[in-house]
């Protein structure tokens, strides 16, 4: 249980998929101009990561990993080279499902997210979580916690950035740093702030 708590805290703060590895920056920068839209995308990312990470774990462990097909009488078959395309297919299916749900129940949020909602399917943060899960040899429960924690961390980062960018509209920004320049500086400062929690993850 303590290990699961450590994985969760690390995935949210010190090992934040966005602020520590800078994965998913395109939608982060583009959508973090409005808190409501940023929160909507953040919840979508939490859902997609919480579902796709364990599903991809099951597929990898029982179909793709070296020796995974021993149950089918094929102990020497190694299909791990298919993990990229398989993980992306699972992510795309989940994103399609959530896109239909948002379109059905919140037309305004669907319009606000625009092209960035279907682009979750190719968001490197989503794929990165599944690949890190394989690289770190997480078991099923660790993968569930890691996927959920990574989603929460991404949600916190984009909502915090949206709140900060609203305040920055009224700031006297240095000449030449307006817009994306200042946004990237703030992102770096947020990354350092989140890294302060690294001791808790230990």
C-alpha positions as CSV (number, residue, x, y, z in Angstrom):
1,X,0.0,0.0,0.0
2,X,2.9,2.4,0.8
3,X,4.4,1.6,-2.6
4,X,1.2,2.5,-4.3
5,X,1.0,5.8,-2.4
6,X,4.5,6.5,-3.4
7,X,3.8,5.8,-7.1
8,X,0.7,8.1,-7.0
9,X,2.5,11.0,-5.3
10,X,5.5,10.7,-7.7
11,X,3.3,10.5,-10.8
12,X,1.3,13.6,-9.7
13,X,4.2,15.8,-8.5
14,X,7.9,14.9,-9.0
15,X,7.4,12.6,-11.9
16,X,4.6,14.6,-13.5
17,X,4.2,13.4,-17.0
18,X,3.9,17.0,-18.3
19,X,6.2,19.0,-16.1
20,X,9.0,16.4,-15.5
21,X,9.0,14.8,-19.0
22,X,7.3,17.6,-21.0
23,X,5.0,15.2,-22.7
24,X,1.7,16.5,-24.0
25,X,2.9,20.1,-24.3
26,X,1.0,20.9,-27.5
27,X,-2.5,20.6,-26.1
28,X,-1.3,22.0,-22.7
29,X,-0.1,25.3,-24.2
30,X,-3.0,25.6,-26.7
31,X,-5.9,24.8,-24.3
32,X,-4.7,26.4,-21.1
33,X,-6.2,29.8,-21.9
34,X,-9.6,29.1,-20.3
35,X,-10.1,27.3,-17.0
36,X,-13.3,25.5,-17.9
37,X,-11.9,24.2,-21.2
38,X,-8.6,23.2,-19.5
39,X,-10.5,21.4,-16.7
40,X,-12.6,19.5,-19.3
41,X,-9.6,18.4,-21.2
42,X,-7.9,17.5,-17.9
43,X,-10.8,15.2,-16.9
44,X,-10.7,13.6,-20.3
45,X,-7.0,12.9,-19.9
46,X,-7.6,11.4,-16.5
47,X,-10.3,9.1,-17.8
48,X,-8.2,8.0,-20.9
49,X,-5.1,7.3,-18.8
50,X,-7.0,5.5,-16.1
51,X,-8.6,3.2,-18.6
52,X,-5.9,2.7,-21.2
53,X,-2.9,2.1,-18.9
54,X,-4.3,-1.1,-17.3
55,X,-5.9,-2.2,-20.6
56,X,-2.5,-1.9,-22.3
57,X,-0.9,-3.7,-19.3
58,X,-3.2,-6.7,-19.8
59,X,-2.6,-6.8,-23.5
60,X,1.2,-6.6,-23.1
61,X,1.4,-9.1,-20.3
62,X,-0.9,-11.7,-21.9
63,X,-0.3,-11.2,-25.6
64,X,2.8,-9.2,-26.4
65,X,5.5,-9.8,-23.8
66,X,8.2,-12.4,-24.4
67,X,6.7,-15.7,-23.4
68,X,3.2,-14.2,-22.9
69,X,1.6,-16.7,-25.3
70,X,2.8,-19.7,-23.3
71,X,-0.9,-20.3,-22.3
72,X,-1.5,-20.8,-26.0
73,X,1.3,-23.3,-26.4
74,X,3.7,-20.6,-28.0
75,X,6.2,-19.9,-25.3
76,X,8.9,-18.7,-27.7
77,X,6.8,-16.1,-29.4
78,X,7.8,-12.5,-28.7
79,X,5.3,-9.9,-30.0
80,X,6.6,-7.0,-28.0
81,X,7.6,-5.1,-31.2
82,X,3.9,-4.6,-31.7
83,X,3.4,-2.6,-28.5
84,X,3.5,0.8,-30.1
85,X,0.8,0.2,-32.6
86,X,-1.3,-1.8,-30.2
87,X,-1.1,0.8,-27.4
88,X,-2.0,3.6,-29.9
89,X,-5.0,1.5,-31.2
90,X,-6.3,1.1,-27.6
91,X,-5.8,4.8,-26.9
92,X,-7.6,5.8,-30.1
93,X,-10.6,3.6,-29.2
94,X,-10.9,5.1,-25.7
95,X,-10.6,8.7,-27.1
96,X,-13.3,8.0,-29.7
97,X,-15.6,6.8,-26.9
98,X,-15.0,9.8,-24.7
99,X,-15.4,12.1,-27.7
100,X,-18.8,10.7,-28.4
101,X,-19.7,11.1,-24.7
102,X,-18.6,14.7,-24.5
103,X,-20.4,15.5,-27.7
104,X,-23.6,14.0,-26.4
105,X,-23.6,15.6,-22.9
106,X,-21.7,18.9,-23.3
107,X,-21.8,20.5,-26.7
108,X,-20.1,23.7,-25.4
109,X,-17.1,21.7,-24.0
110,X,-16.9,19.7,-27.2
111,X,-16.7,22.9,-29.3
112,X,-14.2,24.5,-26.9
113,X,-11.8,21.5,-27.0
114,X,-12.1,21.5,-30.8
115,X,-9.4,19.5,-32.6
116,X,-7.5,18.9,-29.4
117,X,-10.0,16.3,-28.1
118,X,-9.4,13.8,-31.0
119,X,-5.7,14.7,-30.7
120,X,-5.6,13.0,-27.3
121,X,-5.2,9.8,-29.3
122,X,-1.8,11.0,-30.5
123,X,-0.9,12.9,-27.2
124,X,2.6,11.7,-26.4
125,X,1.7,11.9,-22.6
126,X,-1.0,9.2,-23.0
127,X,1.3,6.8,-24.9
128,X,4.2,7.7,-22.6
129,X,2.4,6.4,-19.6
130,X,1.8,3.0,-21.2
131,X,5.5,2.8,-22.3
132,X,6.8,3.9,-18.9
133,X,4.5,1.2,-17.3
134,X,6.3,-1.5,-19.4
135,X,9.8,0.0,-18.8
136,X,9.3,0.1,-15.0
137,X,7.8,-3.4,-14.8
138,X,4.7,-2.3,-12.9
139,X,2.2,-4.9,-11.9
140,X,-1.5,-4.4,-12.6
141,X,-2.4,-2.4,-9.5
142,X,0.7,-0.2,-9.8
143,X,-0.3,0.5,-13.4
144,X,-3.8,1.5,-12.4
145,X,-2.5,3.9,-9.7
146,X,0.2,5.2,-12.1
147,X,-2.2,5.9,-14.9
148,X,-4.7,7.7,-12.6
149,X,-1.9,9.6,-10.9
150,X,-0.4,10.7,-14.2
151,X,-3.8,11.9,-15.3
152,X,-4.3,13.9,-12.0
153,X,-0.9,15.4,-12.4
154,X,-1.6,16.5,-16.0
155,X,-5.0,17.9,-14.9
156,X,-3.4,19.9,-12.1
157,X,-0.8,21.3,-14.4
158,X,-3.1,22.5,-17.1
159,X,-5.7,24.0,-14.7
160,X,-3.0,25.8,-12.8
161,X,-1.5,27.1,-16.0
162,X,-5.0,28.3,-17.1
163,X,-5.5,30.2,-13.9
164,X,-2.0,31.8,-14.1
165,X,-2.5,32.8,-17.8
166,X,-5.8,34.6,-16.9
167,X,-3.8,36.6,-14.3
168,X,-1.0,37.3,-16.8
169,X,-3.5,39.0,-19.1
170,X,-3.4,42.0,-16.7
171,X,0.3,41.8,-16.0
172,X,2.9,44.2,-17.5
173,X,4.9,41.6,-19.3
174,X,8.5,42.4,-20.5
175,X,8.7,43.3,-24.1
176,X,9.3,40.3,-26.3
177,X,8.1,37.8,-23.7
178,X,4.4,38.3,-24.3
179,X,2.3,35.2,-25.1
180,X,4.1,31.9,-25.5
181,X,7.5,33.1,-24.2
182,X,6.1,33.9,-20.8
183,X,4.0,30.8,-20.9
184,X,7.1,28.6,-21.3
185,X,8.9,30.5,-18.5
186,X,5.9,29.9,-16.2
187,X,5.9,26.2,-17.2
188,X,9.5,25.9,-16.1
189,X,8.8,27.5,-12.8
190,X,5.8,25.2,-12.2
191,X,8.1,22.2,-13.1
192,X,10.6,23.3,-10.4
193,X,7.7,23.8,-7.9
194,X,6.4,20.3,-8.5
195,X,9.9,18.8,-8.2
196,X,9.9,20.1,-4.5
197,X,7.7,17.1,-3.7
198,X,10.3,14.6,-4.8
199,X,11.1,13.8,-1.1
200,X,7.6,12.7,-0.5
201,X,7.7,10.3,-3.4
202,X,10.7,8.5,-1.9
